[in-house]
């Protein structure tokens, strides 16, 4: 089982390549897919933890930090996220019987294996009762710890949904409704997590508050653009830089205020008026014994994709790891890169590959299915129609793009013509947010299954 995590693969790679109608386009598709696989392999959380967390006799070494484990009576391991199961497996391999106990909330279908740390399966992206049960277990465990103990918190993307614990007066069902509305609104992950933190008794620094005065070490795999610690999994063990007022303004800004449950409205207004405690801030004593270490992020994966393109003989550029914006607009921009390379050889002559990392958003206005990466590929397909030797691929590193089983999609210069032969209209599909159906019928969904990692999205543009 563990070996599967070390060797992530695009399950339908051969079929994706065979969909090409020319030899040059087949080469472009192959290069894109191989670069994606290199990114996934490098971003494997088990390998990342084992490379960066080292036990040297009685010292735990994390980068330049050395922790004398003899100072602590017990070591507890807690946390949650899509990559946290693999992180826990790696940490157990390192610390073995030094770990007293642990609870990690992981997605259903987790394939990591541990002995001392309980891997508690729960729902994602929709929080469920199992997640609530696991969050309460985690809370009970850190409250059991005292100042002579050590809590190691494993955090990765997806932790917000996997560790739900609504504030008093809000039900899990109401929290789910707010989450659903935000995910469809086009709000950024930072904005979504600002709201989540202020309707939670767990996130936004509250877990650290409950653990105080225990020493806490956060080991983090980031899925948020720019790696803000208080946004990754909604920052359960770090100070929160946002406020109730911010949460209210976000909901009003996306015209969601009237749509959210009245109980949530009341809680946020009471918080804004100072009637409910704010989330813990940087001056709170609870954070004096907390340290955080980002072990991997989007740059980890995109750098590997960039190196793979270079080794494949392409003039490669890693353009940014900070991409944000509306997915369909980003797709048009990616297509413009391809057209510019073909027309002028800028910013690099062909064969050229451009790697972009980050996370876009989709404001859902249609009734179709899809995710931000499939929408990027669909938008790009319209603009690169007729170009030979060009491929644009975009995928989520966790293997799940929006509410679908696809990781993303792959488009080329014949995508539009092929879709017309199948009776599809790309522009209609785009306006209806129905990229999943579109690429399913073409056989151009990128399928990986759950990858066990989560470091944002990667897009690759190749012009051979």
Wavefront OBJ file of the C-alpha trace (Angstrom):
o trace
v 0.000 0.000 0.000
v 2.707 2.463 1.003
v 4.508 2.005 -2.311
v 1.479 3.335 -4.183
v 1.934 6.663 -2.452
v 5.561 6.831 -3.582
v 4.706 6.189 -7.217
v 1.696 8.346 -8.200
v 0.625 7.904 -11.787
v -1.859 9.304 -14.255
v -4.075 6.271 -14.641
v -5.267 7.041 -18.178
v -1.989 8.409 -19.542
v -1.863 6.095 -22.547
v -5.417 6.986 -23.566
v -4.720 10.719 -23.177
v -1.717 10.482 -25.481
v -3.622 8.387 -28.035
v -6.269 11.110 -28.304
v -3.732 13.259 -30.153
v -4.354 13.525 -33.910
v -0.781 14.367 -34.940
v 2.635 13.109 -33.911
v 3.684 16.555 -32.691
v 0.592 16.945 -30.519
v 1.114 13.447 -29.104
v 4.598 14.531 -28.075
v 3.225 17.690 -26.447
v 0.630 15.678 -24.533
v 3.241 13.147 -23.391
v 5.585 15.834 -22.105
v 2.798 17.558 -20.136
v 1.692 14.320 -18.491
v 5.228 13.229 -17.606
v 5.854 16.610 -15.972
v 2.664 16.226 -13.933
v 3.804 12.816 -12.728
v 7.208 14.207 -11.737
v 5.444 16.900 -9.710
v 3.259 14.365 -7.903
v 6.187 12.103 -7.090
v 8.226 14.967 -5.642
v 5.272 16.270 -3.610
v 4.694 12.896 -1.946
v 4.193 13.803 1.739
v 5.757 10.635 3.147
v 8.980 11.258 1.235
v 8.960 14.947 2.172
v 8.621 14.235 5.892
v 11.239 11.484 5.893
v 13.680 13.782 4.064
v 13.223 16.812 6.327
v 12.471 15.361 9.766
v 15.380 13.397 11.216
v 15.844 11.647 14.559
v 19.451 11.972 15.685
v 19.698 10.020 18.926
v 17.509 12.031 21.335
v 17.181 15.046 19.047
v 14.470 15.628 16.501
v 15.939 17.749 13.700
v 13.606 19.762 11.471
v 15.688 21.908 9.168
v 17.925 23.971 11.456
v 15.774 23.390 14.531
v 16.871 20.720 17.042
v 14.420 19.516 19.683
v 15.710 17.555 22.667
v 13.066 14.862 23.119
v 14.396 13.928 26.558
v 12.747 17.117 27.852
v 9.289 15.664 27.247
v 7.406 12.955 29.118
v 5.032 12.123 26.280
v 4.646 12.876 22.586
v 1.170 13.225 21.093
v 0.463 13.504 17.366
v -2.678 15.225 16.084
v -3.889 16.978 12.944
v -5.740 16.513 9.713
v -5.772 17.000 5.965
v -5.543 15.104 2.708
v -1.812 14.484 3.120
v -1.812 13.995 6.880
v -2.197 10.195 6.782
v 1.014 9.785 4.814
v 2.709 12.369 7.035
v 1.660 10.364 10.098
v 2.987 7.146 8.594
v 6.341 8.811 7.954
v 6.493 10.331 11.441
v 5.799 6.937 13.020
v 8.645 5.464 11.007
v 10.895 8.164 12.461
v 9.753 8.286 16.103
v 8.337 4.760 16.520
v 7.495 3.980 20.167
v 8.415 7.474 21.324
v 4.888 8.428 20.253
v 2.457 7.920 23.125
v -0.782 8.404 21.216
v -2.267 10.266 18.281
v -5.388 11.092 16.280
v -5.367 12.356 12.689
v -8.470 13.117 10.615
v -7.983 11.788 7.071
v -10.294 11.474 4.039
v -12.292 8.321 3.408
v -10.264 5.798 1.443
v -6.993 6.653 3.168
v -4.301 4.066 2.378
v -1.606 5.102 4.877
v -0.930 2.683 7.725
v 0.007 3.502 11.325
v 0.168 1.639 14.626
v 0.214 4.235 17.403
v -1.598 7.054 15.634
v -5.291 6.591 14.929
v -6.163 7.569 11.366
v -9.785 8.655 11.704
v -11.596 8.772 8.341
v -13.988 11.659 7.659
v -15.680 13.598 4.872
v -14.153 16.034 2.390
v -15.031 18.544 0.940
v -18.300 18.333 2.876
v -17.779 18.183 6.664
v -19.599 15.264 8.295
v -20.346 13.730 11.698
v -17.253 11.532 11.481
v -15.110 14.653 11.111
v -16.817 16.179 14.125
v -16.149 13.046 16.171
v -12.493 13.064 15.146
v -12.092 16.762 15.951
v -13.464 16.139 19.433
v -11.009 13.255 19.883
v -8.135 15.517 18.879
v -9.327 18.215 21.258
v -9.568 15.714 24.137
v -6.049 14.471 23.431
v -4.386 17.905 23.472
v -6.281 18.809 26.643
v -4.817 15.675 28.220
v -1.288 16.929 27.512
v 0.541 19.121 30.035
v 3.539 21.459 29.949
v 6.027 18.571 30.087
v 4.562 16.953 26.965
v 4.998 17.626 23.259
v 2.219 17.848 20.672
v 3.240 17.411 17.039
v 0.519 18.720 14.739
v 0.427 17.451 11.146
v -1.411 19.903 8.914
v -2.202 19.833 5.209
v -4.799 21.134 2.821
v -8.283 19.780 3.359
v -7.950 20.060 7.124
v -10.652 22.716 7.337
v -13.365 20.356 6.105
v -11.924 17.284 7.803
v -11.790 18.838 11.294
v -15.143 20.575 11.832
v -16.149 21.755 15.297
v -18.812 24.482 15.061
v -18.979 27.210 17.685
v -21.751 26.977 20.225
v -25.096 27.886 18.704
v -24.257 26.570 15.216
v -25.039 23.064 14.002
v -22.850 21.015 11.693
v -25.603 21.194 9.083
v -25.533 25.008 9.213
v -21.751 25.012 8.942
v -22.040 22.746 5.894
v -24.489 25.151 4.274
v -22.098 28.081 4.707
v -19.244 25.973 3.329
v -21.292 24.962 0.271
v -22.270 28.556 -0.517
v -18.690 29.791 -0.212
v -17.275 27.043 -2.442
v -19.656 28.031 -5.254
v -19.230 31.785 -4.837
v -15.822 32.291 -6.429
v -14.281 33.240 -3.070
v -10.576 32.527 -2.605
v -9.416 29.885 -0.152
v -8.138 32.643 2.172
v -11.594 34.227 2.192
v -13.367 30.912 2.693
v -11.104 30.047 5.606
v -11.615 33.459 7.215
v -15.294 32.634 7.546
v -14.640 29.040 8.585
v -12.314 30.157 11.401
v -14.924 32.429 12.913
v -17.626 29.785 13.106
v -15.266 27.167 14.561
v -14.170 26.215 18.072
v -11.173 24.335 16.657
v -9.574 26.346 13.860
v -8.236 29.898 13.861
v -5.778 29.137 16.684
v -8.275 27.540 19.059
v -6.576 24.130 19.047
v -3.339 25.736 20.278
v -5.330 27.608 22.903
v -6.784 24.315 24.165
v -3.320 22.703 24.147
v -1.586 25.518 26.068
v 0.841 25.441 27.870
v 1.999 22.310 26.024
v 4.804 22.703 23.470
v 3.451 22.380 19.923
v 5.384 21.710 16.713
v 3.464 22.205 13.464
v 4.619 20.218 10.428
v 2.826 21.689 7.436
v 2.237 20.810 3.799
v 0.826 23.976 2.238
v -2.028 24.133 -0.270
v -2.555 27.893 -0.039
v -1.012 30.488 -2.342
v 1.818 32.263 -0.500
v 1.797 29.723 2.389
v 0.000 31.837 5.056
v 0.010 29.581 8.110
v -3.282 30.904 9.456
v -5.073 29.912 6.246
v -3.657 26.406 5.697
v -6.390 24.107 7.110
v -7.718 27.339 8.663
v -4.739 27.525 11.035
v -5.833 25.515 14.097
v -2.542 26.002 15.968
v -1.339 29.436 14.822
v -2.483 33.009 15.524
v -5.355 34.258 13.394
v -4.782 37.495 11.485
v -8.455 37.907 10.512
v -11.506 39.148 12.394
v -15.260 38.685 12.711
v -15.633 41.906 10.749
v -13.573 40.423 7.905
v -15.833 37.356 7.834
v -18.976 39.515 7.658
v -17.544 41.655 4.855
v -16.573 38.576 2.816
v -20.069 37.143 3.035
v -21.616 40.503 2.127
v -19.118 40.985 -0.708
v -20.166 37.735 -2.368
v -23.872 38.454 -1.754
v -24.167 35.498 0.601
v -25.217 37.283 3.788
v -28.940 36.792 3.302
v -28.443 33.184 2.176
v -26.553 31.935 5.242
v -28.427 30.557 8.285
v -29.673 33.138 10.793
v -27.671 31.503 13.590
v -24.439 32.123 11.672
v -25.443 35.728 11.000
v -26.101 36.250 14.710
v -22.827 34.672 15.778
v -20.770 36.797 13.399
v -22.560 40.014 14.333
v -22.149 39.252 18.044
v -18.466 38.624 17.410
v -18.098 41.836 15.428
v -19.727 43.733 18.322
v -17.376 42.190 20.874
v -19.975 39.992 22.546
v -18.074 36.800 21.597
v -14.328 36.241 21.960
v -12.234 36.828 18.853
v -9.979 34.092 17.546
v -6.589 34.056 19.364
v -4.105 36.624 18.029
v -0.294 36.764 17.921
v 0.029 38.281 21.408
v -1.797 35.363 23.035
v 0.454 33.428 25.480
v -0.831 30.181 23.948
v 1.575 30.659 21.021
v 4.765 31.172 23.044
v 5.631 27.477 22.819
v 4.406 26.902 19.255
v 6.756 26.552 16.268
v 5.789 25.938 12.638
v 7.654 24.362 9.726
v 6.431 24.315 6.125
v 7.931 21.134 4.712
v 6.434 21.305 1.224
v 4.309 23.552 -0.958
v 3.357 24.318 -4.524
v 6.924 25.308 -5.358
v 8.048 21.795 -4.393
v 5.829 20.321 -7.100
v 6.203 22.984 -9.792
v 9.999 22.948 -9.517
v 9.939 19.212 -10.241
v 7.637 19.733 -13.242
v 9.938 22.484 -14.537
v 12.994 20.213 -14.195
v 11.205 17.411 -16.032
v 10.380 19.689 -18.961
v 14.010 20.780 -19.120
v 15.244 17.184 -19.110
v 12.790 16.481 -21.953
v 14.613 19.061 -24.067
v 12.190 21.985 -23.688
v 13.024 25.623 -23.053
v 11.167 25.632 -19.751
v 9.975 28.457 -17.518
v 8.542 28.253 -14.019
v 6.428 31.374 -14.316
v 4.810 31.636 -10.880
v 3.527 29.667 -7.917
v 1.188 32.484 -6.900
v -1.490 32.217 -9.583
v -4.985 33.371 -8.634
v -8.010 34.553 -10.601
v -11.123 33.309 -12.356
v -10.377 29.967 -14.035
v -11.917 30.732 -17.429
v -9.938 33.975 -17.706
v -6.723 32.203 -16.716
v -7.346 29.632 -19.469
v -7.517 32.411 -22.057
v -4.249 33.847 -20.761
v -2.552 30.446 -20.984
v -3.721 30.165 -24.590
v -2.236 33.588 -25.318
v 1.127 32.327 -24.062
v 0.963 29.451 -26.545
v 0.042 31.760 -29.438
v 2.843 34.180 -28.561
v 5.435 31.398 -28.453
v 4.300 30.172 -31.864
v 4.236 33.690 -33.343
v 7.431 35.205 -31.969
v 9.402 32.718 -29.887
v 8.737 34.768 -26.763
v 9.263 34.302 -23.886
v 11.215 31.236 -25.067
v 11.538 29.652 -28.507
v 9.785 26.371 -29.203
v 9.948 23.675 -28.014
v 8.806 25.569 -24.955
v 7.123 24.633 -21.702
v 5.603 26.972 -19.144
v 4.768 25.808 -15.608
v 2.324 27.733 -13.438
v 1.216 26.979 -9.889
v -1.425 28.388 -7.579
v -5.167 28.155 -7.229
v -7.876 29.774 -9.312
v -11.560 30.147 -8.470
v -14.850 29.441 -10.226
v -17.980 31.497 -9.712
v -20.598 28.827 -10.392
v -23.462 30.232 -12.467
v -24.414 27.149 -14.493
v -25.876 23.792 -13.571
v -23.066 21.602 -14.906
v -20.219 19.841 -13.137
v -16.538 20.581 -13.190
v -13.643 22.079 -11.312
v -11.300 25.008 -11.719
v -8.641 22.981 -13.554
v -11.046 21.473 -16.066
v -12.490 24.927 -16.620
v -8.996 26.311 -17.320
v -8.399 23.589 -19.920
v -11.811 24.142 -21.544
v -11.298 27.885 -21.791
v -7.810 27.395 -23.257
v -9.108 24.832 -25.779
v -11.356 27.436 -27.395
v -8.433 29.820 -27.897
v -5.805 27.345 -29.202
v -8.085 25.744 -31.801
v -6.191 24.693 -34.916
v -2.678 24.847 -33.409
v -0.471 21.792 -33.932
v 1.954 20.548 -31.284
v 0.299 22.523 -28.491
v -1.116 21.116 -25.247
v -2.516 22.832 -22.159
v -3.059 20.744 -19.042
v -4.201 21.720 -15.578
v -4.644 19.518 -12.527
v -5.146 19.539 -8.788
v -2.319 17.779 -6.972
v -4.754 16.057 -4.620
v -6.299 14.222 -7.566
v -9.778 15.727 -7.133
v -10.879 18.764 -9.138
v -13.968 20.334 -7.614
v -16.891 17.958 -7.004
v -15.612 15.417 -9.550
v -13.399 12.338 -9.668
v -11.069 13.938 -12.215
v -7.791 15.593 -11.238
v -8.050 18.002 -14.172
v -8.079 17.957 -17.957
v -5.877 18.136 -21.045
v -6.612 20.172 -24.168
v -4.882 20.677 -27.521
v -5.439 22.392 -30.853
v -7.902 19.724 -32.017
v -10.065 19.668 -28.877
v -12.614 22.075 -30.351
v -12.938 20.186 -33.656
v -13.171 16.818 -31.908
v -15.864 18.136 -29.578
v -17.977 19.334 -32.507
v -17.790 15.853 -34.033
v -19.199 14.553 -30.730
v -22.042 17.067 -30.807
v -20.541 19.222 -28.061
v -20.395 22.997 -27.884
v -17.354 24.163 -25.890
v -18.690 27.672 -25.287
v -22.019 26.370 -24.024
v -20.231 23.906 -21.736
v -18.060 26.717 -20.377
v -21.002 29.031 -19.718
v -22.796 26.188 -17.923
v -19.742 25.261 -15.804
v -19.948 21.798 -17.391
v -16.301 21.089 -18.154
v -16.461 17.636 -16.535
v -19.118 16.342 -18.941
v -17.253 17.922 -21.855
v -13.908 16.256 -21.124
v -15.540 12.978 -20.089
v -17.089 12.593 -23.544
v -13.777 13.448 -25.197
v -11.796 11.104 -22.939
v -9.549 13.978 -21.885
v -10.070 14.016 -18.135
v -6.829 13.545 -16.190
v -7.426 10.662 -13.767
v -5.076 9.939 -10.877
v -7.390 8.935 -8.049
v -6.584 10.436 -4.634
v -2.844 11.124 -4.673
v -2.250 11.427 -0.933
v -0.778 14.910 -1.341
v -2.178 18.430 -1.638
v -0.008 21.359 -2.736
v -2.422 23.389 -4.856
v -2.807 23.192 -8.616
v -0.342 22.921 -11.483
v -0.883 24.049 -15.055
v 1.481 23.336 -17.953
v 1.538 24.863 -21.420
v 3.684 23.100 -24.032
v 4.421 24.273 -27.593
v 6.562 21.789 -29.537
l 1 2 3 4 5 6 7 8 9 10 11 12 13 14 15 16 17 18 19 20 21 22 23 24 25 26 27 28 29 30 31 32 33 34 35 36 37 38 39 40 41 42 43 44 45 46 47 48 49 50 51 52 53 54 55 56 57 58 59 60 61 62 63 64 65 66 67 68 69 70 71 72 73 74 75 76 77 78 79 80 81 82 83 84 85 86 87 88 89 90 91 92 93 94 95 96 97 98 99 100 101 102 103 104 105 106 107 108 109 110 111 112 113 114 115 116 117 118 119 120 121 122 123 124 125 126 127 128 129 130 131 132 133 134 135 136 137 138 139 140 141 142 143 144 145 146 147 148 149 150 151 152 153 154 155 156 157 158 159 160 161 162 163 164 165 166 167 168 169 170 171 172 173 174 175 176 177 178 179 180 181 182 183 184 185 186 187 188 189 190 191 192 193 194 195 196 197 198 199 200 201 202 203 204 205 206 207 208 209 210 211 212 213 214 215 216 217 218 219 220 221 222 223 224 225 226 227 228 229 230 231 232 233 234 235 236 237 238 239 240 241 242 243 244 245 246 247 248 249 250 251 252 253 254 255 256 257 258 259 260 261 262 263 264 265 266 267 268 269 270 271 272 273 274 275 276 277 278 279 280 281 282 283 284 285 286 287 288 289 290 291 292 293 294 295 296 297 298 299 300 301 302 303 304 305 306 307 308 309 310 311 312 313 314 315 316 317 318 319 320 321 322 323 324 325 326 327 328 329 330 331 332 333 334 335 336 337 338 339 340 341 342 343 344 345 346 347 348 349 350 351 352 353 354 355 356 357 358 359 360 361 362 363 364 365 366 367 368 369 370 371 372 373 374 375 376 377 378 379 380 381 382 383 384 385 386 387 388 389 390 391 392 393 394 395 396 397 398 399 400 401 402 403 404 405 406 407 408 409 410 411 412 413 414 415 416 417 418 419 420 421 422 423 424 425 426 427 428 429 430 431 432 433 434 435 436 437 438 439 440 441 442 443 444 445 446 447 448 449 450 451 452 453 454 455 456 457 458 459 460 461 462 463 464
